[in-house]
Amino acid sequence: MSVTDYYEILGVGRDASGEEIKRAYRALARRHHPDVAADKSKAEHRFKEINEAYEVLSDPNKRAQYDRYGSVGNGASTGPGDLGFGTGFGDIFDMFFGGVRGAQPRRQGPQRGADLRYDLEITLEEAFAGTTKEIVFDRLAQCEACKGTGAKPGTIVTPCERCSGTGTVRMTRQSPLGQMVTQTLCAHCRGEGHVAAHPCEPCAGRGAREAETRLTVKIPAGVDDGSRIRIAGSGEGGTRGGATGDLYVYLILSPHSLFRREGRDTFVDVPVSFPTAAFGASIDVPALGGPVDVTIPPGTQSGTTLRLRGLGMPTVRGAQRGDHHVTVHVVVPTKMNKRQRDALDAYALAGGDEIDDRSFFDRVKDAFRPE
């Protein structure tokens, strides 16, 4: 008895997230769709496996039961109503009562195209100011020649004679337990219920064609990592005159070598010399909108953070802005010339090496004081 591993079918690990499972399913479904595959019969079987695996793993309850009971055929349940009997119990039930089981025909009429996802990486500067990006991707677009019908322009599609337009073929046979009726997808119309006597030449009767698409995406200022932009009508083309799906552009912010972002606030570390921290000074501080003149107060300690209001990230909707936080780090020189060393010695002799921080020593005493 063969054992089906749904995780292996989708090519994901058992710890895969729901989003990873969805991405794997979409990639495989596009690759093995009967409408685009060269070997139709093999593609239909593979496509059915992929859909079956996704149906179970995309549902938290079904996935939990599948993980608990194992692969199909080994007690795996596909839903709360199965009571743990698996698919085999339903087959036996149908044999007793003459039920109809098997593949369902494809929905008739216009079919909307699938939505697509595109991951786009941008810099923090681009997220701050907003930008436009050109993206290039492949999609299954509706055939312009036949408008998705699959029939040659000027001709029509007709109901399939083999299945009478139902998309399925019923088979009845007698068994020792009674009459059993099964139904399968019609191989002639591939479950569509209709055929084109004169297939469209550009798309070979599929109603859709693989096409490279270029789009210019406008990214507003203030977007964050994981922000999503919906572009209506830029997904995969529909069939039989159905509407086109949508494209969702997910934004990924690349790490920055200087700035750090937390929500609308931005952060930066700025090194200053000992004289600057001791005497105070005005210095240029880097910010996403350009250098900013900041006053360092006299006696500023290393690690002090200065808050610059309204110089952080903007919001996508509205005029509010976050704050820019500047953390000052006093840099100790590693090399000094003779004049610098003499000056520092004179400073030390004048009492400059004494630390007058009562609160610091009080904290040290408290830390070692017995309770």
Secondary structure, 3 states (H helix, E strand, C coil): CCCECHHHHHCCCCCCCHHHHHHHHHHHHHHHCCCCCCCHHHHHHHHHHHHHHHHHHCCHHHHHHHHHHCCECCCCCCCHHHCCCHHHHHHHHHHHHCCEEECCCCCCCCECCCCEEEEEEECHHHHHHCEEEEEEEEEEEECCCCCCCCECCCCCEEECCCCCCCCEEEEEEEECCEEEEEEEECCCCCCCCEEECCECCCCCCCCEEEEEEEEEEEECCCCCCCCEEEECCCCCCCECCCCCCCEEEEEEECCCCCCEEECCEEEEEEEECHHHHHHCEEEEECCCCCCEEEEECCCCCCCCEEEECCCCCECCCCCCECCEEEEEEECCCCCCCHHHHHHHHHHHHHHHCCCCCHHHHHHHHHHHCCC
